[in-house]
Amino acid sequence: MGETTLNIEQLLTAVYETVFMTFVSLLFASVFGLLIGILLYCTQSGGLLENKFINRITDMIVNILRAIPFLILLILLIPLTRALVGSMLGAKAALPPLIAAATPFFARMCVIAFQEVDKGTIEASKAMGASTSQIIGKVLLPEAMPAIVSGIAVTGISLVGYTAMAGAIGAGGLGNLAYMYGFARRNPAVLYTSTVIIVLIVFAIQWIGDAIVKKIDKR
Amino acid sequence: MIELKNVTKVFGNKEDQIHAVNGVSLTIHDGEIFGIIGYSGAGKSTLVRIINQLERQSAGDVIIDGRVMQDLNKKELNSERQSIGMIFQHFNLLWSRTVRGNIELPLEFAGVPKEERQRRSRELIHMVGLDGRENAYPSELSGGQKQRVGIARALANNPKILLSDEATSALDPDTTEQILDLLKHINETLGITIVMITHQMEVVQRVCTRMAVMSEGKIVEEGTVRELFEHPRHEITKRFVQNLEETSSIEELAERLKTKYPDGQLLRVTFSGENTHDAIIADAIRKVSFPVSIVASSINDSATGPYGVTYLHLYRGTDSEYNTFVESLVNAPVKVEVL
């Protein structure tokens, strides 16, 4: 049997690392994903800035990134991570692969959110003489906002899962704690505590997302 | 003045071409309410979208007050569009904005400063009769109120033209009348030219001065509303005029039947042409023991099922028995009115 005690300091560090990895990567993925989502939506055929070439290329990159399993993406991105962060260990080093995995996922959700916006409102805006940037800023984004916020919550939840995987190969956080101390050293207290905290973080993200959606959705 | 010269719009590829609009020439004068009537698929919605260039014509000219619309660059077109308001069948309001926010949207697009926007939106809210509702969201409004917001929004930038694409088609008859009166009032007080697309003859009859009848992408007849009503020449026009006469005779018929059958209960059952494959009336009759007779009926066949009205006379029963009968029809479901 291994130890059964719980090192609180270690646990708090792990919680901090998981929260840090999740939210920093979520912030970047939200910004990049939204921009790519807008690009994909606007360049699609019949879109505001129809451009088959840009649409195809972007679409392909998004699909490829989404197709690569996260664990493999982690390994493939080691050179990039080294170049950007200078190390391949620790919470910071997990950020490039986390962002690379979450961005295309969220971009796709943004496209779906935009497609749900009533085409009639876009047409009405054109009829009012709106420029493309005005349509995006004043019509498309506000009308898609509840779905975008839900998308951010879903992406955040996936990211919690990804951080656990990243943790298992050296990024720290609760995943690392659960794997290294809970599983490898057979400490069930650590294993279950880490799991419960991860579940609570996921619930919190979902709850915050739902609350915001409820507040902004006037449909 | 809006001039359409030989306007054609072709959809589809080389093998499979559809002429949505086929060589339409039309002149709409300043300050008139011009109706374009046609059945769905006649090309009237495409035609009205060509006026503000939401659709680009494949051939022909669109000239508004001497400006050739298809030659304008993006910026010029956007500023021209700000002087052409448009209202829609489904209103196309932003659910994320309040009544005031929706009305201010075109002003924001036009770069109008905040104070001016607020002043203008207050003015418009009052004009369309929505005082007190300025902070409501579209989801809190009725169809008629939504269209009032649509109208206020379309008028925000003081347009010279208002395009109306089936603006009353999603509204009930009473609300339709109110909206039409509002449009007429706007035309009279502001002198705005209104182009109305509709498939409802009563709309044209109520507000338009001149009209064109459209079928299969072409204008088949054009003239003053009075001329076309009194002497319809084309088959389609005749059908529209006839339909209108039928609608107005419905109320007369109901009155006549009521005096003829003063006892029992008189029902008007309307078949919409959907979900009416079952033997709805027969099923309802089987559930009751009193006699039911058909006293007047006009039922036709449509692709999805029969449509039309039937008048039923129920007698020698109690009120609760009549209610059972009405309920089973309502659940069928068909529209039932107790006369």
Boltz contact constraints between the chains, C-beta under 6 A:
constraints:
  - contact:
      token1: [A, 120]
      token2: [B, 90]
      max_distance: 6.0
  - contact:
      token1: [A, 120]
      token2: [B, 92]
      max_distance: 6.0
  - contact:
      token1: [A, 121]
      token2: [B, 92]
      max_distance: 6.0
  - contact:
      token1: [A, 121]
      token2: [B, 94]
      max_distance: 6.0
  - contact:
      token1: [A, 124]
      token2: [B, 92]
      max_distance: 6.0
  - contact:
      token1: [A, 126]
      token2: [B, 54]
      max_distance: 6.0
  - contact:
      token1: [A, 127]
      token2: [B, 52]
      max_distance: 6.0
  - contact:
      token1: [A, 127]
      token2: [B, 86]
      max_distance: 6.0
  - contact:
      token1: [A, 128]
      token2: [B, 106]
      max_distance: 6.0
  - contact:
      token1: [A, 128]
      token2: [B, 109]
      max_distance: 6.0
  - contact:
      token1: [A, 129]
      token2: [B, 78]
      max_distance: 6.0
  - contact:
      token1: [A, 129]
      token2: [B, 81]
      max_distance: 6.0
  - contact:
      token1: [A, 129]
      token2: [B, 82]
      max_distance: 6.0
  - contact:
      token1: [A, 129]
      token2: [B, 109]
      max_distance: 6.0
  - contact:
      token1: [A, 130]
      token2: [B, 109]
      max_distance: 6.0
  - contact:
      token1: [A, 134]
      token2: [B, 109]
      max_distance: 6.0
  - contact:
      token1: [A, 142]
      token2: [B, 96]
      max_distance: 6.0
  - contact:
      token1: [A, 143]
      token2: [B, 94]
      max_distance: 6.0
  - contact:
      token1: [A, 143]
      token2: [B, 96]
      max_distance: 6.0
  - contact:
      token1: [A, 218]
      token2: [B, 95]
      max_distance: 6.0
  - contact:
      token1: [A, 218]
      token2: [B, 137]
      max_distance: 6.0
  - contact:
      token1: [A, 219]
      token2: [B, 95]
      max_distance: 6.0
  - contact:
      token1: [A, 219]
      token2: [B, 139]
      max_distance: 6.0
